[in-house]
Every structure is written in C-alpha cells, then in structure tokens.
Amino acid sequence: METSFFEADEFSGGKGRHYLTIDSDYRWEKGDEVWLETDDGPVKLRLTWVVVKVGAGGTLTRELLGLRL
C-alpha cells in the first residue's frame, strides 16, 4: 500500500511537511515510533494519526502523521 509520512503540526495536529512515500504492507498504529532517512538527515516521528483512503476501483493509500521527536 502506498504510505506517505507527514509531520503533524504540534498545535493543531494538521498535516504539515511531507517527508517521503513508500510502498508498505506493515500495519502502522498510533504511537509507533519510526526513524526516517531524509535529504536533511534522520528524523524520528511518533505517529499520532493513521488515515487510510479508499479510492475509485478499490485502491488503498495511507497517510501517517507524526510528531517530531
């Protein structure tokens, strides 16, 4: 499933900076911590929101929002 990582705004919880998109079948959950290797160096996020979208034809995409630690 296409999975995109975003930084969550620390005050509103809204979607902020996009870090990267991967293809993953891993079952991500709120509270998971993940290290991302980005162009600006490593970033550690604690997931606060997992959004799964079902598109036309049954395609699934997922957005993960996390607070930067």
Biopython code that builds the backbone (N, CA, C, O; Angstrom):
import numpy as np
from Bio.PDB.StructureBuilder import StructureBuilder

atoms = [
    (1, "MET", "N", (0.838, -1.163, 0.000)),
    (1, "MET", "CA", (0.000, 0.000, 0.000)),
    (1, "MET", "C", (0.891, 1.236, 0.000)),
    (1, "MET", "O", (1.886, 1.284, 0.723)),
    (2, "GLU", "N", (0.544, 2.223, -0.796)),
    (2, "GLU", "CA", (1.294, 3.467, -0.826)),
    (2, "GLU", "C", (1.120, 4.171, 0.520)),
    (2, "GLU", "O", (-0.002, 4.443, 0.948)),
    (3, "THR", "N", (2.253, 4.464, 1.186)),
    (3, "THR", "CA", (2.237, 5.033, 2.529)),
    (3, "THR", "C", (3.078, 6.306, 2.551)),
    (3, "THR", "O", (4.264, 6.280, 2.222)),
    (4, "SER", "N", (2.455, 7.422, 2.941)),
    (4, "SER", "CA", (3.141, 8.710, 2.986)),
    (4, "SER", "C", (3.316, 9.164, 4.426)),
    (4, "SER", "O", (2.399, 9.042, 5.239)),
    (5, "PHE", "N", (4.502, 9.691, 4.741)),
    (5, "PHE", "CA", (4.819, 10.183, 6.078)),
    (5, "PHE", "C", (4.797, 11.705, 6.076)),
    (5, "PHE", "O", (5.410, 12.347, 5.223)),
    (6, "PHE", "N", (4.081, 12.274, 7.046)),
    (6, "PHE", "CA", (3.978, 13.717, 7.202)),
    (6, "PHE", "C", (4.278, 14.095, 8.642)),
    (6, "PHE", "O", (4.016, 13.330, 9.570)),
    (7, "GLU", "N", (4.835, 15.295, 8.813)),
    (7, "GLU", "CA", (4.999, 15.829, 10.163)),
    (7, "GLU", "C", (3.677, 16.448, 10.578)),
    (7, "GLU", "O", (3.084, 17.211, 9.815)),
    (8, "ALA", "N", (3.206, 16.130, 11.780)),
    (8, "ALA", "CA", (1.970, 16.711, 12.291)),
    (8, "ALA", "C", (2.287, 18.060, 12.934)),
    (8, "ALA", "O", (3.303, 18.213, 13.611)),
    (9, "ASP", "N", (1.403, 19.037, 12.712)),
    (9, "ASP", "CA", (1.536, 20.325, 13.377)),
    (9, "ASP", "C", (1.337, 20.095, 14.872)),
    (9, "ASP", "O", (0.341, 19.493, 15.272)),
    (10, "GLU", "N", (2.260, 20.562, 15.696)),
    (10, "GLU", "CA", (2.198, 20.249, 17.121)),
    (10, "GLU", "C", (1.046, 20.915, 17.856)),
    (10, "GLU", "O", (0.702, 20.494, 18.961)),
    (11, "PHE", "N", (0.440, 21.948, 17.271)),
    (11, "PHE", "CA", (-0.666, 22.631, 17.944)),
    (11, "PHE", "C", (-2.024, 22.176, 17.428)),
    (11, "PHE", "O", (-2.931, 21.916, 18.218)),
    (12, "SER", "N", (-2.171, 22.077, 16.107)),
    (12, "SER", "CA", (-3.481, 21.712, 15.542)),
    (12, "SER", "C", (-3.585, 20.228, 15.195)),
    (12, "SER", "O", (-4.683, 19.694, 15.042)),
    (13, "GLY", "N", (-2.431, 19.566, 15.074)),
    (13, "GLY", "CA", (-2.430, 18.164, 14.670)),
    (13, "GLY", "C", (-2.613, 17.979, 13.182)),
    (13, "GLY", "O", (-2.661, 16.847, 12.700)),
    (14, "GLY", "N", (-2.719, 19.084, 12.437)),
    (14, "GLY", "CA", (-2.915, 19.025, 10.987)),
    (14, "GLY", "C", (-1.683, 18.551, 10.247)),
    (14, "GLY", "O", (-0.585, 18.489, 10.801)),
    (15, "LYS", "N", (-1.888, 18.217, 8.982)),
    (15, "LYS", "CA", (-0.811, 17.699, 8.139)),
    (15, "LYS", "C", (0.161, 18.811, 7.771)),
    (15, "LYS", "O", (-0.231, 19.872, 7.285)),
    (16, "GLY", "N", (1.425, 18.541, 8.012)),
    (16, "GLY", "CA", (2.477, 19.502, 7.700)),
    (16, "GLY", "C", (3.397, 18.982, 6.613)),
    (16, "GLY", "O", (2.941, 18.476, 5.587)),
    (17, "ARG", "N", (4.689, 19.108, 6.843)),
    (17, "ARG", "CA", (5.716, 18.746, 5.858)),
    (17, "ARG", "C", (5.638, 17.272, 5.472)),
    (17, "ARG", "O", (5.497, 16.397, 6.326)),
    (18, "HIS", "N", (5.730, 17.019, 4.169)),
    (18, "HIS", "CA", (5.785, 15.652, 3.642)),
    (18, "HIS", "C", (7.237, 15.212, 3.631)),
    (18, "HIS", "O", (8.097, 15.909, 3.092)),
    (19, "TYR", "N", (7.515, 14.046, 4.229)),
    (19, "TYR", "CA", (8.884, 13.537, 4.270)),
    (19, "TYR", "C", (9.175, 12.577, 3.134)),
    (19, "TYR", "O", (10.124, 12.779, 2.377)),
    (20, "LEU", "N", (8.365, 11.529, 3.008)),
    (20, "LEU", "CA", (8.606, 10.557, 1.944)),
    (20, "LEU", "C", (7.390, 9.654, 1.782)),
    (20, "LEU", "O", (6.496, 9.623, 2.628)),
    (21, "THR", "N", (7.382, 8.920, 0.671)),
    (21, "THR", "CA", (6.318, 7.963, 0.371)),
    (21, "THR", "C", (6.975, 6.632, 0.043)),
    (21, "THR", "O", (7.936, 6.573, -0.724)),
    (22, "ILE", "N", (6.444, 5.557, 0.637)),
    (22, "ILE", "CA", (6.970, 4.216, 0.404)),
    (22, "ILE", "C", (5.818, 3.276, 0.076)),
    (22, "ILE", "O", (4.650, 3.633, 0.230)),
    (23, "ASP", "N", (6.155, 2.077, -0.376)),
    (23, "ASP", "CA", (5.172, 1.019, -0.574)),
    (23, "ASP", "C", (5.361, 0.048, 0.583)),
    (23, "ASP", "O", (6.412, -0.582, 0.696)),
    (24, "SER", "N", (4.345, -0.080, 1.451)),
    (24, "SER", "CA", (4.485, -0.902, 2.652)),
    (24, "SER", "C", (3.166, -1.566, 3.015)),
    (24, "SER", "O", (2.103, -0.949, 2.932)),
    (25, "ASP", "N", (3.245, -2.829, 3.418)),
    (25, "ASP", "CA", (2.075, -3.538, 3.934)),
    (25, "ASP", "C", (2.112, -3.632, 5.453)),
    (25, "ASP", "O", (1.260, -4.287, 6.053)),
    (26, "TYR", "N", (3.087, -2.987, 6.077)),
    (26, "TYR", "CA", (3.201, -3.002, 7.532)),
    (26, "TYR", "C", (1.969, -2.341, 8.149)),
    (26, "TYR", "O", (1.459, -1.360, 7.607)),
    (27, "ARG", "N", (1.489, -2.863, 9.267)),
    (27, "ARG", "CA", (0.317, -2.307, 9.935)),
    (27, "ARG", "C", (0.755, -1.235, 10.930)),
    (27, "ARG", "O", (1.010, -1.529, 12.098)),
    (28, "TRP", "N", (0.840, -0.001, 10.463)),
    (28, "TRP", "CA", (1.250, 1.116, 11.301)),
    (28, "TRP", "C", (0.122, 1.455, 12.267)),
    (28, "TRP", "O", (-1.052, 1.370, 11.907)),
    (29, "GLU", "N", (0.474, 1.839, 13.494)),
    (29, "GLU", "CA", (-0.505, 2.193, 14.507)),
    (29, "GLU", "C", (-0.094, 3.467, 15.219)),
    (29, "GLU", "O", (1.086, 3.810, 15.290)),
    (30, "LYS", "N", (-1.102, 4.166, 15.748)),
    (30, "LYS", "CA", (-0.846, 5.352, 16.554)),
    (30, "LYS", "C", (0.082, 4.965, 17.700)),
    (30, "LYS", "O", (-0.124, 3.946, 18.361)),
    (31, "GLY", "N", (1.107, 5.785, 17.931)),
    (31, "GLY", "CA", (2.074, 5.516, 18.991)),
    (31, "GLY", "C", (3.357, 4.876, 18.505)),
    (31, "GLY", "O", (4.364, 4.897, 19.212)),
    (32, "ASP", "N", (3.339, 4.298, 17.289)),
    (32, "ASP", "CA", (4.570, 3.736, 16.723)),
    (32, "ASP", "C", (5.604, 4.842, 16.564)),
    (32, "ASP", "O", (5.261, 5.986, 16.267)),
    (33, "GLU", "N", (6.866, 4.496, 16.763)),
    (33, "GLU", "CA", (7.961, 5.429, 16.516)),
    (33, "GLU", "C", (8.768, 4.919, 15.337)),
    (33, "GLU", "O", (9.035, 3.723, 15.219)),
    (34, "VAL", "N", (9.153, 5.839, 14.468)),
    (34, "VAL", "CA", (9.851, 5.453, 13.246)),
    (34, "VAL", "C", (10.954, 6.468, 12.937)),
    (34, "VAL", "O", (10.771, 7.677, 13.084)),
    (35, "TRP", "N", (12.110, 5.940, 12.502)),
    (35, "TRP", "CA", (13.212, 6.779, 12.025)),
    (35, "TRP", "C", (13.109, 6.868, 10.511)),
    (35, "TRP", "O", (12.979, 5.845, 9.839)),
    (36, "LEU", "N", (13.166, 8.063, 9.973)),
    (36, "LEU", "CA", (13.146, 8.281, 8.527)),
    (36, "LEU", "C", (14.477, 8.867, 8.102)),
    (36, "LEU", "O", (14.977, 9.800, 8.732)),
    (37, "GLU", "N", (15.050, 8.333, 7.048)),
    (37, "GLU", "CA", (16.266, 8.899, 6.466)),
    (37, "GLU", "C", (15.833, 9.856, 5.361)),
    (37, "GLU", "O", (15.357, 9.424, 4.311)),
    (38, "THR", "N", (15.997, 11.151, 5.597)),
    (38, "THR", "CA", (15.576, 12.174, 4.633)),
    (38, "THR", "C", (16.806, 12.871, 4.059)),
    (38, "THR", "O", (17.926, 12.628, 4.507)),
    (39, "ASP", "N", (16.596, 13.732, 3.073)),
    (39, "ASP", "CA", (17.694, 14.502, 2.483)),
    (39, "ASP", "C", (18.347, 15.424, 3.513)),
    (39, "ASP", "O", (19.528, 15.754, 3.399)),
    (40, "ASP", "N", (17.562, 15.842, 4.533)),
    (40, "ASP", "CA", (18.075, 16.729, 5.581)),
    (40, "ASP", "C", (18.640, 15.966, 6.775)),
    (40, "ASP", "O", (18.985, 16.571, 7.790)),
    (41, "GLY", "N", (18.735, 14.646, 6.660)),
    (41, "GLY", "CA", (19.245, 13.822, 7.746)),
    (41, "GLY", "C", (18.136, 13.002, 8.383)),
    (41, "GLY", "O", (16.991, 13.052, 7.936)),
    (42, "PRO", "N", (18.468, 12.246, 9.425)),
    (42, "PRO", "CA", (17.479, 11.379, 10.058)),
    (42, "PRO", "C", (16.442, 12.177, 10.853)),
    (42, "PRO", "O", (16.755, 13.199, 11.463)),
    (43, "VAL", "N", (15.205, 11.685, 10.830)),
    (43, "VAL", "CA", (14.093, 12.299, 11.555)),
    (43, "VAL", "C", (13.364, 11.187, 12.293)),
    (43, "VAL", "O", (13.085, 10.132, 11.723)),
    (44, "LYS", "N", (13.055, 11.429, 13.573)),
    (44, "LYS", "CA", (12.290, 10.448, 14.346)),
    (44, "LYS", "C", (10.888, 11.006, 14.576)),
    (44, "LYS", "O", (10.728, 12.139, 15.030)),
    (45, "LEU", "N", (9.866, 10.194, 14.256)),
    (45, "LEU", "CA", (8.471, 10.590, 14.431)),
    (45, "LEU", "C", (7.752, 9.615, 15.349)),
    (45, "LEU", "O", (8.023, 8.414, 15.319)),
    (46, "ARG", "N", (6.841, 10.124, 16.161)),
    (46, "ARG", "CA", (5.891, 9.289, 16.904)),
    (46, "ARG", "C", (4.541, 9.502, 16.234)),
    (46, "ARG", "O", (4.019, 10.617, 16.215)),
    (47, "LEU", "N", (3.979, 8.431, 15.686)),
    (47, "LEU", "CA", (2.747, 8.546, 14.911)),
    (47, "LEU", "C", (1.566, 8.946, 15.789)),
    (47, "LEU", "O", (1.340, 8.379, 16.858)),
    (48, "THR", "N", (0.819, 9.939, 15.309)),
    (48, "THR", "CA", (-0.344, 10.438, 16.033)),
    (48, "THR", "C", (-1.637, 10.205, 15.264)),
    (48, "THR", "O", (-2.721, 10.303, 15.839)),
    (49, "TRP", "N", (-1.540, 9.899, 13.971)),
    (49, "TRP", "CA", (-2.737, 9.771, 13.143)),
    (49, "TRP", "C", (-2.427, 8.844, 11.972)),
    (49, "TRP", "O", (-1.405, 9.000, 11.303)),
    (50, "VAL", "N", (-3.304, 7.886, 11.731)),
    (50, "VAL", "CA", (-3.182, 6.986, 10.591)),
    (50, "VAL", "C", (-4.470, 7.110, 9.779)),
    (50, "VAL", "O", (-5.554, 6.804, 10.276)),
    (51, "VAL", "N", (-4.348, 7.561, 8.532)),
    (51, "VAL", "CA", (-5.509, 7.773, 7.665)),
    (51, "VAL", "C", (-5.397, 6.832, 6.473)),
    (51, "VAL", "O", (-4.409, 6.866, 5.740)),
    (52, "VAL", "N", (-6.410, 5.994, 6.279)),
    (52, "VAL", "CA", (-6.457, 5.096, 5.119)),
    (52, "VAL", "C", (-7.536, 5.609, 4.187)),
    (52, "VAL", "O", (-8.671, 5.834, 4.608)),
    (53, "LYS", "N", (-7.186, 5.797, 2.920)),
    (53, "LYS", "CA", (-8.131, 6.290, 1.917)),
    (53, "LYS", "C", (-8.415, 5.197, 0.902)),
    (53, "LYS", "O", (-7.500, 4.530, 0.418)),
    (54, "VAL", "N", (-9.688, 5.021, 0.583)),
    (54, "VAL", "CA", (-10.098, 4.054, -0.438)),
    (54, "VAL", "C", (-10.514, 4.870, -1.665)),
    (54, "VAL", "O", (-11.453, 5.665, -1.610)),
    (55, "GLY", "N", (-9.797, 4.659, -2.771)),
    (55, "GLY", "CA", (-10.062, 5.392, -3.996)),
    (55, "GLY", "C", (-10.959, 4.606, -4.934)),
    (55, "GLY", "O", (-11.381, 3.489, -4.634)),
    (56, "ALA", "N", (-11.236, 5.212, -6.068)),
    (56, "ALA", "CA", (-12.035, 4.569, -7.099)),
    (56, "ALA", "C", (-11.363, 3.265, -7.509)),
    (56, "ALA", "O", (-10.143, 3.215, -7.668)),
    (57, "GLY", "N", (-12.143, 2.228, -7.678)),
    (57, "GLY", "CA", (-11.585, 0.938, -8.069)),
    (57, "GLY", "C", (-10.996, 0.165, -6.904)),
    (57, "GLY", "O", (-10.396, -0.891, -7.107)),
    (58, "GLY", "N", (-11.157, 0.672, -5.679)),
    (58, "GLY", "CA", (-10.676, -0.048, -4.505)),
    (58, "GLY", "C", (-9.205, 0.134, -4.201)),
    (58, "GLY", "O", (-8.646, -0.651, -3.436)),
    (59, "THR", "N", (-8.555, 1.135, -4.768)),
    (59, "THR", "CA", (-7.141, 1.372, -4.456)),
    (59, "THR", "C", (-7.018, 1.978, -3.058)),
    (59, "THR", "O", (-7.800, 2.847, -2.675)),
    (60, "LEU", "N", (-6.030, 1.509, -2.308)),
    (60, "LEU", "CA", (-5.813, 1.995, -0.951)),
    (60, "LEU", "C", (-4.540, 2.828, -0.882)),
    (60, "LEU", "O", (-3.513, 2.466, -1.455)),
    (61, "THR", "N", (-4.624, 3.940, -0.177)),
    (61, "THR", "CA", (-3.445, 4.744, 0.170)),
    (61, "THR", "C", (-3.536, 5.067, 1.642)),
    (61, "THR", "O", (-4.612, 5.038, 2.239)),
    (62, "ARG", "N", (-2.371, 5.378, 2.228)),
    (62, "ARG", "CA", (-2.341, 5.634, 3.664)),
    (62, "ARG", "C", (-1.460, 6.858, 3.926)),
    (62, "ARG", "O", (-0.410, 7.030, 3.306)),
    (63, "GLU", "N", (-1.913, 7.707, 4.863)),
    (63, "GLU", "CA", (-1.141, 8.861, 5.301)),
    (63, "GLU", "C", (-0.868, 8.701, 6.783)),
    (63, "GLU", "O", (-1.778, 8.438, 7.569)),
    (64, "LEU", "N", (0.399, 8.861, 7.162)),
    (64, "LEU", "CA", (0.804, 8.767, 8.556)),
    (64, "LEU", "C", (1.300, 10.127, 9.010)),
    (64, "LEU", "O", (2.209, 10.696, 8.405)),
    (65, "LEU", "N", (0.706, 10.647, 10.070)),
    (65, "LEU", "CA", (1.128, 11.916, 10.641)),
    (65, "LEU", "C", (1.823, 11.642, 11.958)),
    (65, "LEU", "O", (1.358, 10.823, 12.751)),
    (66, "GLY", "N", (2.940, 12.325, 12.199)),
    (66, "GLY", "CA", (3.679, 12.097, 13.419)),
    (66, "GLY", "C", (4.333, 13.335, 13.960)),
    (66, "GLY", "O", (4.714, 14.234, 13.211)),
    (67, "LEU", "N", (4.463, 13.378, 15.278)),
    (67, "LEU", "CA", (5.181, 14.470, 15.934)),
    (67, "LEU", "C", (6.666, 14.177, 15.903)),
    (67, "LEU", "O", (7.097, 13.055, 16.167)),
    (68, "ARG", "N", (7.434, 15.185, 15.581)),
    (68, "ARG", "CA", (8.884, 15.032, 15.515)),
    (68, "ARG", "C", (9.441, 14.965, 16.935)),
    (68, "ARG", "O", (9.108, 15.786, 17.790)),
    (69, "LEU", "N", (10.283, 13.983, 17.162)),
    (69, "LEU", "CA", (10.892, 13.806, 18.499)),
    (69, "LEU", "C", (12.330, 14.267, 18.495)),
    (69, "LEU", "O", (13.003, 14.197, 19.523)),
]
sb = StructureBuilder()
sb.init_structure("model")
sb.init_model(0)
sb.init_chain("A")
sb.init_seg("    ")
for serial, (resi, resn, name, xyz) in enumerate(atoms, 1):
    if name == "N":
        sb.init_residue(resn, " ", resi, " ")
    sb.init_atom(name, np.array(xyz, "f"), 0.0, 1.0, " ", f" {name:<3s}", serial, name[0])
structure = sb.get_structure()
